């Protein structure tokens, strides 16, 4: 394992985040905080508690997961898309660096940035509402697994996309709506029975449910099922990345 190469790619991507601090950190944290303030105030005045948890505290895990999903995909997709767009990706591919090391460098940096943002949002939310984390170890597990999985998805998206419109298509038109409809601002138990069944086909439900369970011990679906869905999605993404490098899809001219 060439740890020098992994560290070089990782350090470059983290340095890029520091150079664009306003876009990389301040903007997503501010946007998520506005979601919290606006939805917490507007809906919280009508729904005071959800299963014994204040509404403001209830939506915090969902908002962190919403930000984690979108930022993981955006960070990783942009990181690999720009080298492809400029042509410098061929320098990386021709270097004595294995495909696994390239993925570790890019995906590791994207996941790290997303986890840092998630922790910042968590700290910010704790200033507004009293939070409790009943299962801190599992909270970290869900946080890391989700960040890594969706960073891999972003890496795949960055290779698939051949323009900036496609690069923004998945985060804006697929992931964000799924997160909003996946229990970010409500429990699916509040829905009519038919819509509860329909909602279970939304994969984001399992991520938000498991993450919220690590905070308050309450979940819309079985926690083991939530963990299994994340691991399944991670396996699918790893398989797709392996196939991309094996076939040279969108990487070989």
N, C-alpha and C positions, 0 to 999 in steps of 0.2 A: 504494500500500500504506500503510495507516494504522498505522504502527509504534507510535504512542502508544496506540492501542486494544489492540494485541497485547501491549504491555508492561504495560498496566493489568491485563488479564486474567491474564497470566503472573505478575505480581507478587502479585496477590491470591491466586492458588492456592499460590504458594510461601510466602506469609505464613501461609496456613492450615496448611501442613505444619509450619511453625515453631511455631505455637500448639499443635499436637497432636503434639509431638515424640515422646512416648512411644509413641503409636499408629502414627505415620507412619514412624519410623526405628528406635527401640529394639526394638519388638515383632517386626518381620520379620527384623531382623538376629539377634536372640536365637533366634528359632525356627529360622532357617537354621543357626545355629551349633550348636544342639542336634541337628539332623539330622546335621550333620557329625560331632559327637562320638559320638553314639549309634551311627549306622550305621558310621562309621569304626572304632569300637572293636569292635562286635559282628561285623560281616562282615569287617573288616580282619584280625581274628585268624585267620580261616579262608582268606581270599584275600589273600595278601601283595602280589602284583603282578598287573597287567593289562597285557600287552604291554610289559613292562619298566618300567612306571610303578607306583609304590607305590599301593595301593588308596586310601589317604587322599587322595593328590594327584589320583587319577583321578576321584573323585567331585566335586571342587571345581567344575569347569566346569558339571556337571549341576546342582549345587545353586544356583549363581549363576543359571543359566537358569531353574530352577524358581521362584526368588524373583522374577526379572525378569518372567516371564510373568504370575504372579499379581498382583504389585504394579502392573504397568502397567495391567492390566485394571481392578483395584480402584480405583486412583487416578483414572483417567479416567472410569470409570462413575459414581463417587460425585460427581465434580466437576460433571458435567452433570445428574445425577439430582436433586441437592438444589435447584438453581435451578428445575427443572421442578416439583418437589414443592412448593416454596414459592411458585411463580408468578413469581419474579423473572427467569426466563429471557426473559419477554416484554419486559422493559426492555432487555435486551441485544439482542434481535432487532429492536426498534424504533429502536435507536441507529444513527447513521451508521457502521456497521461491517459489512463484507462477511462472508459466510459463511466464506470462506477465512481471514479474520483471526480469527474466533471459534474455528475449529478449531485454528489455529496457536497461539492463546493457551492453550486448554485442553489440547490434546494435547502441546504443547511442555512445559508445566509437569509433566504426568504423566510424560512420558518422562524429563525431567531428574531428577525425584525417583527414578525407578526406576534410572537409570544411577548416581546417587550411591549408592544402596543397594547396587547390584552391586559398585561399587568398594570400599565399606566391607566387604562380605562377603569380597571378594578379599584385602583387607589383613588381615582377621581370620584367614582361613584360612592366610595365609602365616606366621602365628605358630605354627601347629601342624605344618604339613608344608612341606617344601621345594618351591616352585613354580617353574616355568619357563614363559616365554611365548616360543615360537619365532617367532611371527608377531604382534607387538604391534599393527601397523596393522590387520590383519584381525580381531584380537580386538575392537578399537574399532568396526570396521565392523559386525561381527555384533552387538555390544552395542547400538549406536545403532539399527540397522535393526530389531532385534527389539523394542526398547523403543518405537520409534515405531509399528511395526505393531500391537503389542498394545495400545498406548494408543489407537490408532484403533478397534480392536475394542472396547475398554472404552467409548469415546465412543458407539459404536453401541449397545452394551448399555445404557448409561445412558439413551438415548433410547427404546429398546424397552421397558425395564422400567417397569411401573406400580406396583410395590411393592418393599419391601426383600427379600422372598423371591426374586423374580425377579432382583434385582440380585446376589444371592449365588449364584444357581444355576450360572452358567457358570464362575466361578472355582473353586468348591468341587467341583462334580460333573462337570465336563468337563475343564477345563484341568489341575487338579492330578492327577487319575488318568492323563491322557494323558502328563503329565510323568514320573510315576512309572513308567509302562510304556514310556517312550520312551528308555530308556538312561541315566537319571540315575545309577543305582547299579550299572549293569552294562553290558558291551558286548553288543550283540545277537549277536555271534559266539559267545557262550556258550550261546545258545538252540538248541534242535533246529531242523533245516532248515525244517520247516513253520512254526514260530513266527517264524523270521527273516523269512519271506515275509509273514506276517500283520502283523508289526511295521512293515514298510515302508509300510503304509497309515496309520500314525500320523504326522501331520505334524510333531509335536514332535521326532521322531527326527532329522529333517534339521537342525533348529535346534541341538539339543544336539551332534550329530555335528560340524557345522561349527564350533561354538564350541570344542569340545574339540580339534579339529584345530589351531586357532590357538594352543593351549597346547603340545601335545605332538607335533604332526605326525601324529596317528593319527586315523582317522575310520572310522565304520561304513559311510558312504555317500560317494559322490564329492562333493568340496567344491563343485565348480561346481553340482551338483544342489542342494546345501544352499542356496547363495546364490540360485539360481533359484527355489526354493520360497519363500524369504522375500520376494523381489521380487514373486512371483505373489500371495502372500497380501496384501502391501502394496497391490498394484494393486486387488485385490478389495475391500479395506477402503475405499480412496479412492473407488472407484466407488459403494459403498453410502452413504458419507457424502454424495457428490454427489447421489445419488438422494433421500436424506432431506431435504436442503435444497431440492431442486427441487420435491418434492411436498409438503413441509411435514409429513411423517409424524411424528405425535406431538408436533409443535411448534406447530401452529396449532390453536386451540380450535375 
